[in-house]
Amino acid sequence: MDRFNTRMQPVMDKVFEECSGRPVDEVRPLLTRHWTADGGNPIPEPHLTQWATAISQGQRIVLQNGG
């Protein structure tokens, strides 16, 4: 899991930099596209909406083991 988080954290950071403060409806597709482009499986609900909402509100997502 640590290896996965290390590989995918830059993806989350890129989406945060591009989308922080933007509407959730704009964040969701960009998050999905970046996440799957770098080898991740699609983000399941409710995580996709939770993460997109947090990014929209200016909160950086930090991937951690166990949630």
PDB file with one MODEL, atoms N, CA, C and O in Angstrom:
MODEL        1
ATOM      1  N   MET A   1       0.826  -1.193   0.000  1.00  0.00           N
ATOM      2  CA  MET A   1       0.000   0.000   0.000  1.00  0.00           C
ATOM      3  C   MET A   1       0.867   1.253   0.000  1.00  0.00           C
ATOM      4  O   MET A   1       0.537   2.235  -0.665  1.00  0.00           O
ATOM      5  N   ASP A   2       1.972   1.227   0.738  1.00  0.00           N
ATOM      6  CA  ASP A   2       2.855   2.396   0.764  1.00  0.00           C
ATOM      7  C   ASP A   2       3.367   2.731  -0.635  1.00  0.00           C
ATOM      8  O   ASP A   2       3.441   3.900  -1.011  1.00  0.00           O
ATOM      9  N   ARG A   3       3.715   1.713  -1.390  1.00  0.00           N
ATOM     10  CA  ARG A   3       4.220   1.928  -2.746  1.00  0.00           C
ATOM     11  C   ARG A   3       3.144   2.569  -3.620  1.00  0.00           C
ATOM     12  O   ARG A   3       3.429   3.480  -4.397  1.00  0.00           O
ATOM     13  N   PHE A   4       1.916   2.091  -3.488  1.00  0.00           N
ATOM     14  CA  PHE A   4       0.803   2.658  -4.245  1.00  0.00           C
ATOM     15  C   PHE A   4       0.605   4.129  -3.870  1.00  0.00           C
ATOM     16  O   PHE A   4       0.479   4.984  -4.746  1.00  0.00           O
ATOM     17  N   ASN A   5       0.579   4.417  -2.578  1.00  0.00           N
ATOM     18  CA  ASN A   5       0.389   5.792  -2.123  1.00  0.00           C
ATOM     19  C   ASN A   5       1.505   6.699  -2.620  1.00  0.00           C
ATOM     20  O   ASN A   5       1.253   7.833  -3.028  1.00  0.00           O
ATOM     21  N   THR A   6       2.727   6.208  -2.586  1.00  0.00           N
ATOM     22  CA  THR A   6       3.876   6.980  -3.065  1.00  0.00           C
ATOM     23  C   THR A   6       3.742   7.283  -4.550  1.00  0.00           C
ATOM     24  O   THR A   6       4.096   8.374  -4.998  1.00  0.00           O
ATOM     25  N   ARG A   7       3.238   6.330  -5.306  1.00  0.00           N
ATOM     26  CA  ARG A   7       3.077   6.512  -6.749  1.00  0.00           C
ATOM     27  C   ARG A   7       1.904   7.424  -7.080  1.00  0.00           C
ATOM     28  O   ARG A   7       1.976   8.188  -8.043  1.00  0.00           O
ATOM     29  N   MET A   8       0.823   7.362  -6.302  1.00  0.00           N
ATOM     30  CA  MET A   8      -0.388   8.092  -6.642  1.00  0.00           C
ATOM     31  C   MET A   8      -0.501   9.464  -5.964  1.00  0.00           C
ATOM     32  O   MET A   8      -1.310  10.288  -6.388  1.00  0.00           O
ATOM     33  N   GLN A   9       0.292   9.719  -4.925  1.00  0.00           N
ATOM     34  CA  GLN A   9       0.211  11.032  -4.264  1.00  0.00           C
ATOM     35  C   GLN A   9       0.503  12.184  -5.224  1.00  0.00           C
ATOM     36  O   GLN A   9      -0.180  13.206  -5.168  1.00  0.00           O
ATOM     37  N   PRO A  10       1.504  12.047  -6.109  1.00  0.00           N
ATOM     38  CA  PRO A  10       1.724  13.137  -7.071  1.00  0.00           C
ATOM     39  C   PRO A  10       0.514  13.399  -7.973  1.00  0.00           C
ATOM     40  O   PRO A  10       0.299  14.528  -8.415  1.00  0.00           O
ATOM     41  N   VAL A  11      -0.266  12.364  -8.243  1.00  0.00           N
ATOM     42  CA  VAL A  11      -1.477  12.544  -9.039  1.00  0.00           C
ATOM     43  C   VAL A  11      -2.468  13.401  -8.260  1.00  0.00           C
ATOM     44  O   VAL A  11      -3.050  14.342  -8.801  1.00  0.00           O
ATOM     45  N   MET A  12      -2.652  13.069  -6.992  1.00  0.00           N
ATOM     46  CA  MET A  12      -3.565  13.850  -6.156  1.00  0.00           C
ATOM     47  C   MET A  12      -3.092  15.300  -6.056  1.00  0.00           C
ATOM     48  O   MET A  12      -3.896  16.229  -6.116  1.00  0.00           O
ATOM     49  N   ASP A  13      -1.790  15.481  -5.904  1.00  0.00           N
ATOM     50  CA  ASP A  13      -1.251  16.832  -5.784  1.00  0.00           C
ATOM     51  C   ASP A  13      -1.441  17.623  -7.075  1.00  0.00           C
ATOM     52  O   ASP A  13      -1.728  18.820  -7.038  1.00  0.00           O
ATOM     53  N   LYS A  14      -1.281  16.956  -8.209  1.00  0.00           N
ATOM     54  CA  LYS A  14      -1.474  17.625  -9.500  1.00  0.00           C
ATOM     55  C   LYS A  14      -2.923  18.084  -9.650  1.00  0.00           C
ATOM     56  O   LYS A  14      -3.182  19.210 -10.074  1.00  0.00           O
ATOM     57  N   VAL A  15      -3.855  17.215  -9.303  1.00  0.00           N
ATOM     58  CA  VAL A  15      -5.271  17.583  -9.388  1.00  0.00           C
ATOM     59  C   VAL A  15      -5.572  18.726  -8.423  1.00  0.00           C
ATOM     60  O   VAL A  15      -6.312  19.651  -8.758  1.00  0.00           O
ATOM     61  N   PHE A  16      -4.998  18.659  -7.228  1.00  0.00           N
ATOM     62  CA  PHE A  16      -5.201  19.737  -6.259  1.00  0.00           C
ATOM     63  C   PHE A  16      -4.704  21.064  -6.818  1.00  0.00           C
ATOM     64  O   PHE A  16      -5.399  22.076  -6.719  1.00  0.00           O
ATOM     65  N   GLU A  17      -3.518  21.070  -7.400  1.00  0.00           N
ATOM     66  CA  GLU A  17      -2.954  22.299  -7.954  1.00  0.00           C
ATOM     67  C   GLU A  17      -3.802  22.842  -9.102  1.00  0.00           C
ATOM     68  O   GLU A  17      -3.975  24.054  -9.231  1.00  0.00           O
ATOM     69  N   GLU A  18      -4.328  21.949  -9.930  1.00  0.00           N
ATOM     70  CA  GLU A  18      -5.124  22.365 -11.085  1.00  0.00           C
ATOM     71  C   GLU A  18      -6.552  22.752 -10.720  1.00  0.00           C
ATOM     72  O   GLU A  18      -7.156  23.600 -11.378  1.00  0.00           O
ATOM     73  N   CYS A  19      -7.091  22.136  -9.677  1.00  0.00           N
ATOM     74  CA  CYS A  19      -8.532  22.221  -9.465  1.00  0.00           C
ATOM     75  C   CYS A  19      -8.974  22.834  -8.147  1.00  0.00           C
ATOM     76  O   CYS A  19     -10.173  23.019  -7.938  1.00  0.00           O
ATOM     77  N   SER A  20      -8.067  23.149  -7.269  1.00  0.00           N
ATOM     78  CA  SER A  20      -8.458  23.696  -5.978  1.00  0.00           C
ATOM     79  C   SER A  20      -9.329  24.923  -6.175  1.00  0.00           C
ATOM     80  O   SER A  20      -8.954  25.860  -6.879  1.00  0.00           O
ATOM     81  N   GLY A  21     -10.493  24.906  -5.546  1.00  0.00           N
ATOM     82  CA  GLY A  21     -11.412  26.023  -5.638  1.00  0.00           C
ATOM     83  C   GLY A  21     -12.389  25.952  -6.799  1.00  0.00           C
ATOM     84  O   GLY A  21     -13.306  26.769  -6.880  1.00  0.00           O
ATOM     85  N   ARG A  22     -12.213  24.995  -7.696  1.00  0.00           N
ATOM     86  CA  ARG A  22     -13.132  24.852  -8.824  1.00  0.00           C
ATOM     87  C   ARG A  22     -14.355  24.045  -8.386  1.00  0.00           C
ATOM     88  O   ARG A  22     -14.287  23.332  -7.385  1.00  0.00           O
ATOM     89  N   PRO A  23     -15.457  24.141  -9.105  1.00  0.00           N
ATOM     90  CA  PRO A  23     -16.661  23.384  -8.752  1.00  0.00           C
ATOM     91  C   PRO A  23     -16.416  21.867  -8.793  1.00  0.00           C
ATOM     92  O   PRO A  23     -15.623  21.371  -9.593  1.00  0.00           O
ATOM     93  N   VAL A  24     -17.106  21.162  -7.928  1.00  0.00           N
ATOM     94  CA  VAL A  24     -16.976  19.707  -7.837  1.00  0.00           C
ATOM     95  C   VAL A  24     -17.209  19.054  -9.198  1.00  0.00           C
ATOM     96  O   VAL A  24     -16.508  18.110  -9.561  1.00  0.00           O
ATOM     97  N   ASP A  25     -18.184  19.550  -9.947  1.00  0.00           N
ATOM     98  CA  ASP A  25     -18.496  18.977 -11.264  1.00  0.00           C
ATOM     99  C   ASP A  25     -17.336  19.096 -12.246  1.00  0.00           C
ATOM    100  O   ASP A  25     -17.273  18.339 -13.214  1.00  0.00           O
ATOM    101  N   GLU A  26     -16.424  20.023 -12.017  1.00  0.00           N
ATOM    102  CA  GLU A  26     -15.226  20.145 -12.843  1.00  0.00           C
ATOM    103  C   GLU A  26     -14.088  19.290 -12.293  1.00  0.00           C
ATOM    104  O   GLU A  26     -13.270  18.778 -13.057  1.00  0.00           O
ATOM    105  N   VAL A  27     -14.034  19.137 -10.985  1.00  0.00           N
ATOM    106  CA  VAL A  27     -12.953  18.375 -10.355  1.00  0.00           C
ATOM    107  C   VAL A  27     -13.101  16.878 -10.616  1.00  0.00           C
ATOM    108  O   VAL A  27     -12.119  16.200 -10.918  1.00  0.00           O
ATOM    109  N   ARG A  28     -14.319  16.365 -10.502  1.00  0.00           N
ATOM    110  CA  ARG A  28     -14.558  14.916 -10.632  1.00  0.00           C
ATOM    111  C   ARG A  28     -13.976  14.325 -11.920  1.00  0.00           C
ATOM    112  O   ARG A  28     -13.214  13.362 -11.835  1.00  0.00           O
ATOM    113  N   PRO A  29     -14.295  14.851 -13.104  1.00  0.00           N
ATOM    114  CA  PRO A  29     -13.758  14.229 -14.315  1.00  0.00           C
ATOM    115  C   PRO A  29     -12.239  14.365 -14.434  1.00  0.00           C
ATOM    116  O   PRO A  29     -11.577  13.462 -14.944  1.00  0.00           O
ATOM    117  N   LEU A  30     -11.687  15.482 -13.970  1.00  0.00           N
ATOM    118  CA  LEU A  30     -10.231  15.642 -14.040  1.00  0.00           C
ATOM    119  C   LEU A  30      -9.533  14.687 -13.072  1.00  0.00           C
ATOM    120  O   LEU A  30      -8.499  14.108 -13.403  1.00  0.00           O
ATOM    121  N   LEU A  31     -10.094  14.528 -11.894  1.00  0.00           N
ATOM    122  CA  LEU A  31      -9.537  13.582 -10.936  1.00  0.00           C
ATOM    123  C   LEU A  31      -9.574  12.170 -11.504  1.00  0.00           C
ATOM    124  O   LEU A  31      -8.590  11.436 -11.410  1.00  0.00           O
ATOM    125  N   THR A  32     -10.689  11.791 -12.084  1.00  0.00           N
ATOM    126  CA  THR A  32     -10.810  10.461 -12.686  1.00  0.00           C
ATOM    127  C   THR A  32      -9.805  10.272 -13.814  1.00  0.00           C
ATOM    128  O   THR A  32      -9.137   9.240 -13.889  1.00  0.00           O
ATOM    129  N   ARG A  33      -9.697  11.252 -14.679  1.00  0.00           N
ATOM    130  CA  ARG A  33      -8.794  11.134 -15.832  1.00  0.00           C
ATOM    131  C   ARG A  33      -7.335  11.008 -15.390  1.00  0.00           C
ATOM    132  O   ARG A  33      -6.614  10.135 -15.872  1.00  0.00           O
ATOM    133  N   HIS A  34      -6.901  11.871 -14.479  1.00  0.00           N
ATOM    134  CA  HIS A  34      -5.511  11.814 -14.022  1.00  0.00           C
ATOM    135  C   HIS A  34      -5.232  10.517 -13.258  1.00  0.00           C
ATOM    136  O   HIS A  34      -4.181   9.900 -13.428  1.00  0.00           O
ATOM    137  N   TRP A  35      -6.174  10.116 -12.424  1.00  0.00           N
ATOM    138  CA  TRP A  35      -5.995   8.918 -11.606  1.00  0.00           C
ATOM    139  C   TRP A  35      -5.839   7.675 -12.486  1.00  0.00           C
ATOM    140  O   TRP A  35      -4.935   6.872 -12.257  1.00  0.00           O
ATOM    141  N   THR A  36      -6.694   7.507 -13.471  1.00  0.00           N
ATOM    142  CA  THR A  36      -6.640   6.309 -14.306  1.00  0.00           C
ATOM    143  C   THR A  36      -5.503   6.375 -15.323  1.00  0.00           C
ATOM    144  O   THR A  36      -5.000   5.333 -15.745  1.00  0.00           O
ATOM    145  N   ALA A  37      -5.089   7.572 -15.724  1.00  0.00           N
ATOM    146  CA  ALA A  37      -3.990   7.707 -16.687  1.00  0.00           C
ATOM    147  C   ALA A  37      -2.675   7.220 -16.102  1.00  0.00           C
ATOM    148  O   ALA A  37      -1.803   6.757 -16.837  1.00  0.00           O
ATOM    149  N   ASP A  38      -2.525   7.319 -14.794  1.00  0.00           N
ATOM    150  CA  ASP A  38      -1.283   6.905 -14.146  1.00  0.00           C
ATOM    151  C   ASP A  38      -1.381   5.506 -13.545  1.00  0.00           C
ATOM    152  O   ASP A  38      -0.627   5.162 -12.634  1.00  0.00           O
ATOM    153  N   GLY A  39      -2.299   4.713 -14.051  1.00  0.00           N
ATOM    154  CA  GLY A  39      -2.345   3.312 -13.673  1.00  0.00           C
ATOM    155  C   GLY A  39      -3.298   2.946 -12.564  1.00  0.00           C
ATOM    156  O   GLY A  39      -3.358   1.783 -12.164  1.00  0.00           O
ATOM    157  N   GLY A  40      -4.032   3.891 -12.064  1.00  0.00           N
ATOM    158  CA  GLY A  40      -4.973   3.567 -11.010  1.00  0.00           C
ATOM    159  C   GLY A  40      -6.282   3.040 -11.572  1.00  0.00           C
ATOM    160  O   GLY A  40      -6.696   3.417 -12.668  1.00  0.00           O
ATOM    161  N   ASN A  41      -6.923   2.174 -10.818  1.00  0.00           N
ATOM    162  CA  ASN A  41      -8.274   1.756 -11.166  1.00  0.00           C
ATOM    163  C   ASN A  41      -9.192   2.939 -10.898  1.00  0.00           C
ATOM    164  O   ASN A  41      -8.839   3.834 -10.130  1.00  0.00           O
ATOM    165  N   PRO A  42     -10.364   2.956 -11.519  1.00  0.00           N
ATOM    166  CA  PRO A  42     -11.293   4.059 -11.242  1.00  0.00           C
ATOM    167  C   PRO A  42     -11.553   4.194  -9.742  1.00  0.00           C
ATOM    168  O   PRO A  42     -11.623   3.201  -9.017  1.00  0.00           O
ATOM    169  N   ILE A  43     -11.692   5.420  -9.301  1.00  0.00           N
ATOM    170  CA  ILE A  43     -11.946   5.699  -7.891  1.00  0.00           C
ATOM    171  C   ILE A  43     -13.412   5.383  -7.605  1.00  0.00           C
ATOM    172  O   ILE A  43     -14.303   5.944  -8.243  1.00  0.00           O
ATOM    173  N   PRO A  44     -13.666   4.494  -6.657  1.00  0.00           N
ATOM    174  CA  PRO A  44     -15.065   4.151  -6.363  1.00  0.00           C
ATOM    175  C   PRO A  44     -15.759   5.252  -5.561  1.00  0.00           C
ATOM    176  O   PRO A  44     -15.124   6.016  -4.834  1.00  0.00           O
ATOM    177  N   GLU A  45     -17.065   5.303  -5.717  1.00  0.00           N
ATOM    178  CA  GLU A  45     -17.877   6.147  -4.844  1.00  0.00           C
ATOM    179  C   GLU A  45     -17.869   5.480  -3.473  1.00  0.00           C
ATOM    180  O   GLU A  45     -17.814   4.251  -3.429  1.00  0.00           O
ATOM    181  N   PRO A  46     -17.918   6.168  -2.393  1.00  0.00           N
ATOM    182  CA  PRO A  46     -18.102   7.608  -2.286  1.00  0.00           C
ATOM    183  C   PRO A  46     -16.799   8.388  -2.316  1.00  0.00           C
ATOM    184  O   PRO A  46     -16.816   9.613  -2.203  1.00  0.00           O
ATOM    185  N   HIS A  47     -15.650   7.693  -2.468  1.00  0.00           N
ATOM    186  CA  HIS A  47     -14.354   8.376  -2.426  1.00  0.00           C
ATOM    187  C   HIS A  47     -14.229   9.448  -3.503  1.00  0.00           C
ATOM    188  O   HIS A  47     -13.712  10.534  -3.242  1.00  0.00           O
ATOM    189  N   LEU A  48     -14.692   9.150  -4.696  1.00  0.00           N
ATOM    190  CA  LEU A  48     -14.560  10.124  -5.787  1.00  0.00           C
ATOM    191  C   LEU A  48     -15.241  11.442  -5.419  1.00  0.00           C
ATOM    192  O   LEU A  48     -14.652  12.513  -5.567  1.00  0.00           O
ATOM    193  N   THR A  49     -16.453  11.362  -4.952  1.00  0.00           N
ATOM    194  CA  THR A  49     -17.178  12.581  -4.582  1.00  0.00           C
ATOM    195  C   THR A  49     -16.546  13.252  -3.366  1.00  0.00           C
ATOM    196  O   THR A  49     -16.427  14.477  -3.333  1.00  0.00           O
ATOM    197  N   GLN A  50     -16.142  12.474  -2.374  1.00  0.00           N
ATOM    198  CA  GLN A  50     -15.515  13.043  -1.174  1.00  0.00           C
ATOM    199  C   GLN A  50     -14.227  13.772  -1.537  1.00  0.00           C
ATOM    200  O   GLN A  50     -14.006  14.900  -1.099  1.00  0.00           O
ATOM    201  N   TRP A  51     -13.382  13.134  -2.332  1.00  0.00           N
ATOM    202  CA  TRP A  51     -12.106  13.741  -2.702  1.00  0.00           C
ATOM    203  C   TRP A  51     -12.322  14.966  -3.586  1.00  0.00           C
ATOM    204  O   TRP A  51     -11.674  15.994  -3.389  1.00  0.00           O
ATOM    205  N   ALA A  52     -13.223  14.863  -4.554  1.00  0.00           N
ATOM    206  CA  ALA A  52     -13.490  16.004  -5.434  1.00  0.00           C
ATOM    207  C   ALA A  52     -14.043  17.182  -4.641  1.00  0.00           C
ATOM    208  O   ALA A  52     -13.700  18.332  -4.911  1.00  0.00           O
ATOM    209  N   THR A  53     -14.890  16.898  -3.672  1.00  0.00           N
ATOM    210  CA  THR A  53     -15.449  17.953  -2.833  1.00  0.00           C
ATOM    211  C   THR A  53     -14.362  18.609  -1.996  1.00  0.00           C
ATOM    212  O   THR A  53     -14.308  19.834  -1.889  1.00  0.00           O
ATOM    213  N   ALA A  54     -13.501  17.798  -1.406  1.00  0.00           N
ATOM    214  CA  ALA A  54     -12.409  18.349  -0.593  1.00  0.00           C
ATOM    215  C   ALA A  54     -11.492  19.231  -1.438  1.00  0.00           C
ATOM    216  O   ALA A  54     -11.137  20.334  -1.022  1.00  0.00           O
ATOM    217  N   ILE A  55     -11.112  18.756  -2.608  1.00  0.00           N
ATOM    218  CA  ILE A  55     -10.242  19.533  -3.495  1.00  0.00           C
ATOM    219  C   ILE A  55     -10.943  20.827  -3.895  1.00  0.00           C
ATOM    220  O   ILE A  55     -10.322  21.890  -3.913  1.00  0.00           O
ATOM    221  N   SER A  56     -12.216  20.741  -4.212  1.00  0.00           N
ATOM    222  CA  SER A  56     -12.986  21.928  -4.569  1.00  0.00           C
ATOM    223  C   SER A  56     -12.966  22.961  -3.445  1.00  0.00           C
ATOM    224  O   SER A  56     -12.962  24.166  -3.696  1.00  0.00           O
ATOM    225  N   GLN A  57     -12.952  22.481  -2.214  1.00  0.00           N
ATOM    226  CA  GLN A  57     -12.946  23.359  -1.042  1.00  0.00           C
ATOM    227  C   GLN A  57     -11.545  23.786  -0.614  1.00  0.00           C
ATOM    228  O   GLN A  57     -11.374  24.442   0.413  1.00  0.00           O
ATOM    229  N   GLY A  58     -10.541  23.406  -1.414  1.00  0.00           N
ATOM    230  CA  GLY A  58      -9.175  23.832  -1.137  1.00  0.00           C
ATOM    231  C   GLY A  58      -8.422  22.950  -0.162  1.00  0.00           C
ATOM    232  O   GLY A  58      -7.421  23.378   0.412  1.00  0.00           O
ATOM    233  N   GLN A  59      -8.888  21.721   0.036  1.00  0.00           N
ATOM    234  CA  GLN A  59      -8.232  20.792   0.948  1.00  0.00           C
ATOM    235  C   GLN A  59      -7.380  19.799   0.160  1.00  0.00           C
ATOM    236  O   GLN A  59      -7.878  19.143  -0.755  1.00  0.00           O
ATOM    237  N   ARG A  60      -6.121  19.690   0.506  1.00  0.00           N
ATOM    238  CA  ARG A  60      -5.212  18.742  -0.134  1.00  0.00           C
ATOM    239  C   ARG A  60      -5.483  17.347   0.421  1.00  0.00           C
ATOM    240  O   ARG A  60      -5.582  17.167   1.635  1.00  0.00           O
ATOM    241  N   ILE A  61      -5.602  16.377  -0.451  1.00  0.00           N
ATOM    242  CA  ILE A  61      -5.804  14.983  -0.063  1.00  0.00           C
ATOM    243  C   ILE A  61      -4.441  14.337   0.106  1.00  0.00           C
ATOM    244  O   ILE A  61      -3.589  14.428  -0.778  1.00  0.00           O
ATOM    245  N   VAL A  62      -4.233  13.682   1.248  1.00  0.00           N
ATOM    246  CA  VAL A  62      -3.001  12.941   1.493  1.00  0.00           C
ATOM    247  C   VAL A  62      -3.373  11.474   1.637  1.00  0.00           C
ATOM    248  O   VAL A  62      -4.105  11.097   2.552  1.00  0.00           O
ATOM    249  N   LEU A  63      -2.867  10.650   0.731  1.00  0.00           N
ATOM    250  CA  LEU A  63      -3.160   9.221   0.766  1.00  0.00           C
ATOM    251  C   LEU A  63      -2.417   8.568   1.909  1.00  0.00           C
ATOM    252  O   LEU A  63      -1.217   8.780   2.088  1.00  0.00           O
ATOM    253  N   GLN A  64      -3.141   7.768   2.685  1.00  0.00           N
ATOM    254  CA  GLN A  64      -2.563   7.083   3.835  1.00  0.00           C
ATOM    255  C   GLN A  64      -3.099   5.663   3.884  1.00  0.00           C
ATOM    256  O   GLN A  64      -4.192   5.385   3.390  1.00  0.00           O
ATOM    257  N   ASN A  65      -2.335   4.778   4.475  1.00  0.00           N
ATOM    258  CA  ASN A  65      -2.816   3.413   4.677  1.00  0.00           C
ATOM    259  C   ASN A  65      -3.966   3.427   5.661  1.00  0.00           C
ATOM    260  O   ASN A  65      -3.932   4.140   6.664  1.00  0.00           O
ATOM    261  N   GLY A  66      -4.980   2.638   5.371  1.00  0.00           N
ATOM    262  CA  GLY A  66      -6.125   2.549   6.257  1.00  0.00           C
ATOM    263  C   GLY A  66      -7.082   3.716   6.154  1.00  0.00           C
ATOM    264  O   GLY A  66      -7.917   3.911   7.037  1.00  0.00           O
ATOM    265  N   GLY A  67      -6.974   4.507   5.072  1.00  0.00           N
ATOM    266  CA  GLY A  67      -7.918   5.605   4.891  1.00  0.00           C
ATOM    267  C   GLY A  67      -7.315   6.846   5.181  1.00  0.00           C
ATOM    268  O   GLY A  67      -7.966   7.886   5.081  1.00  0.00           O
TER     269      GLY A  67
ENDMDL
END
